[in-house]
Amino acid sequence: MPRDGSMTPRDLVGRLYVLRVECGRRGQYSLASLVDKIGLDGKLTDFLYGLTRDSPRKQSPGPADPCGVRCPDLLKLARGAGG
């Protein structure tokens, strides 16, 4: 499957063991559970979109309260801080 610039669980091996997710509520997914759900080469963007698909904030009209899922650990990796 084409990556289209998206990170995959394979990119996180040896760098993160748990991926924290924040979007109005908070949660975390172990790397092993991500691999079980989407495989080593599944796109994290698709996984995160699926998590917020049913969000009432995403369904509401207008840009006043958009649902924006965040993964603070991925931001740290992108900045080079490591996991």
C-alpha positions in Angstrom: 0.0 0.0 0.0 1.4 3.5 -0.9 2.5 5.4 2.2 1.7 8.9 0.9 4.1 10.3 3.5 2.3 8.8 6.4 4.2 7.1 9.2 3.6 3.4 9.9 4.1 1.2 12.9 7.3 -0.1 11.2 8.7 3.5 11.5 8.1 3.4 15.3 9.8 0.1 16.0 12.7 0.7 18.5 11.6 4.3 18.9 8.3 4.1 20.7 6.5 1.4 22.7 3.3 3.3 23.3 1.6 5.9 21.1 -0.4 8.5 23.1 -3.4 9.9 21.3 -5.3 13.1 22.3 -8.5 14.5 20.9 -10.9 15.8 23.5 -10.2 12.5 25.3 -6.9 10.7 25.8 -5.8 7.2 25.2 -2.7 5.2 24.3 -2.0 2.2 22.1 0.9 -0.1 22.5 3.0 -0.6 19.4 2.0 -4.3 19.5 -1.7 -3.5 19.5 -1.2 -1.1 16.6 0.5 -3.8 14.6 -2.4 -6.2 15.5 -4.9 -3.6 14.3 -3.3 -2.2 11.1 -0.1 -4.2 10.4 3.5 -3.1 10.3 2.9 -1.1 7.1 -0.6 0.4 7.9 -0.8 4.1 7.7 -1.1 5.9 11.1 -3.1 8.7 9.4 -5.8 6.2 8.4 -5.8 4.6 11.9 -6.2 8.0 13.5 -8.9 9.1 11.1 -10.8 5.9 12.0 -10.6 6.8 15.7 -12.2 10.2 15.2 -14.7 9.2 12.4 -17.6 9.1 14.9 -16.6 12.2 16.8 -19.5 14.6 17.4 -17.0 17.5 17.0 -16.1 16.2 13.6 -19.7 15.9 12.6 -20.7 19.4 13.7 -21.0 22.1 11.0 -18.5 24.9 10.8 -14.9 25.3 11.8 -15.6 26.5 15.4 -14.8 23.3 17.1 -12.8 21.0 14.8 -11.8 17.5 16.0 -8.1 17.3 15.6 -6.4 14.2 16.9 -2.9 14.7 18.2 -0.1 12.3 18.9 2.5 14.2 21.1 5.0 11.4 20.9 5.1 11.6 17.1 5.8 15.3 17.3 8.7 14.5 19.6 10.0 12.0 17.1 9.7 14.5 14.3 11.7 17.0 16.3 14.4 14.4 17.0 13.7 14.0 20.7 13.2 10.2 20.4 10.8 8.0 22.4 
